[in-house]
Amino acid sequence: MKYENALLEKSLHFAARIVKLYQYFSKEKKESIISKQIIRSGTSIGANANEAVYGVSQADFIAKLQISLKETAETEYWLRLLLLTEYLDEKQAKSLIDDCLEIKRILISSLKTAKNGKT
């Protein structure tokens, strides 16, 4: 269970960064299309991981982590797009993408463990 706690903490802090990014884009850049996408996917990562912890079965736990992993991949896509379109500079993007990839690695590891019947 220690691993899932790391996931929950990291995904919560990541979601907070995504919310701040959304606020920045809304106020400073007047951008709304991509920022609405990234706030949805970036905050969904932790929400689904948290929901997985309270799943009613092993299958439910795995399904919620799979959704969280898909949301991580989508968030990574939006972050890379924001970098390519220069809405984010290299330093900002790298920091967010690195956090996103760390969460992705934890999710993949947690899913492998859960699929092998160990939680």
C-alpha positions as CSV (number, residue, x, y, z in Angstrom):
1,M,0.0,0.0,0.0
2,K,3.0,2.3,0.4
3,Y,3.4,2.5,-3.3
4,E,-0.2,3.6,-3.9
5,N,0.3,6.3,-1.2
6,A,3.2,7.7,-3.2
7,L,1.0,7.7,-6.3
8,L,-1.8,9.5,-4.5
9,E,0.6,12.2,-3.1
10,K,2.4,12.7,-6.4
11,S,-0.8,12.8,-8.5
12,L,-2.4,15.3,-6.0
13,H,0.6,17.6,-6.2
14,F,0.7,17.3,-10.0
15,A,-3.1,18.1,-10.2
16,A,-2.4,21.3,-8.1
17,R,0.3,22.3,-10.6
18,I,-2.1,21.7,-13.5
19,V,-4.8,23.8,-11.8
20,K,-2.2,26.6,-11.4
21,L,-1.3,26.2,-15.1
22,Y,-4.9,26.4,-16.1
23,Q,-5.3,29.6,-14.0
24,Y,-2.2,31.1,-15.7
25,F,-3.4,30.3,-19.2
26,S,-6.9,31.6,-18.5
27,K,-5.7,34.9,-17.0
28,E,-2.4,35.6,-18.7
29,K,-2.5,33.9,-22.1
30,K,-6.3,34.0,-22.6
31,E,-6.1,30.5,-23.9
32,S,-9.0,28.1,-23.1
33,I,-9.1,25.2,-25.6
34,I,-6.0,23.3,-24.6
35,S,-6.1,24.4,-21.0
36,K,-9.6,23.0,-20.6
37,Q,-8.3,19.7,-22.0
38,I,-5.3,19.5,-19.8
39,I,-7.1,20.4,-16.6
40,R,-9.6,17.6,-17.2
41,S,-7.0,15.0,-17.9
42,G,-4.3,16.3,-15.5
43,T,-6.7,16.3,-12.5
44,S,-8.4,13.0,-13.5
45,I,-5.1,11.1,-13.0
46,G,-5.2,11.4,-9.2
47,A,-9.0,11.3,-8.9
48,N,-9.0,7.8,-10.6
49,A,-6.0,6.6,-8.6
50,N,-7.7,7.7,-5.4
51,E,-10.9,6.0,-6.5
52,A,-8.9,2.8,-7.3
53,V,-7.8,2.5,-3.6
54,Y,-11.5,2.2,-2.7
55,G,-12.4,-0.2,-5.5
56,V,-14.9,-2.9,-4.6
57,S,-12.7,-5.6,-6.2
58,Q,-9.3,-6.3,-7.7
59,A,-10.8,-5.9,-11.2
60,D,-12.2,-2.5,-10.2
61,F,-8.9,-1.4,-8.7
62,I,-7.1,-2.4,-12.0
63,A,-9.7,-0.7,-14.1
64,K,-9.4,2.6,-12.3
65,L,-5.6,2.5,-12.5
66,Q,-5.9,1.8,-16.2
67,I,-8.1,4.9,-16.6
68,S,-5.5,6.9,-14.6
69,L,-2.7,5.7,-16.9
70,K,-4.7,6.7,-20.0
71,E,-5.3,10.2,-18.5
72,T,-1.5,10.4,-17.8
73,A,-0.8,9.7,-21.5
74,E,-3.3,12.3,-22.6
75,T,-1.8,14.9,-20.2
76,E,1.6,14.2,-21.5
77,Y,0.4,14.8,-25.0
78,W,-1.1,18.2,-24.1
79,L,2.1,19.2,-22.3
80,R,4.2,18.3,-25.3
81,L,1.8,20.3,-27.5
82,L,2.0,23.3,-25.2
83,L,5.8,23.1,-25.5
84,L,5.7,22.8,-29.3
85,T,3.3,25.8,-29.6
86,E,5.5,27.8,-27.2
87,Y,2.7,28.3,-24.7
88,L,5.2,26.7,-22.2
89,D,8.9,27.4,-22.3
90,E,11.4,24.5,-22.2
91,K,12.0,24.7,-18.4
92,Q,8.3,24.8,-17.5
93,A,7.4,22.0,-19.9
94,K,10.3,19.7,-18.8
95,S,9.3,20.0,-15.1
96,L,5.7,19.1,-15.8
97,I,6.5,16.4,-18.2
98,D,9.0,14.9,-15.8
99,D,6.4,14.8,-13.1
100,C,3.9,13.3,-15.5
101,L,6.3,10.6,-16.6
102,E,7.2,9.7,-12.9
103,I,3.5,9.2,-12.2
104,K,3.2,7.1,-15.4
105,R,6.1,4.8,-14.2
106,I,4.4,4.4,-10.8
107,L,1.1,3.5,-12.4
108,I,2.7,1.0,-14.7
109,S,4.5,-0.6,-11.8
110,S,1.3,-0.7,-9.7
111,L,-0.7,-2.2,-12.5
112,K,1.9,-5.0,-13.1
113,T,1.8,-5.8,-9.4
114,A,-2.0,-5.7,-9.2
115,K,-2.3,-7.9,-12.3
116,N,0.0,-10.5,-10.7
117,G,-2.4,-10.7,-7.8
118,K,-0.3,-8.7,-5.3
119,T,-1.6,-5.4,-3.8
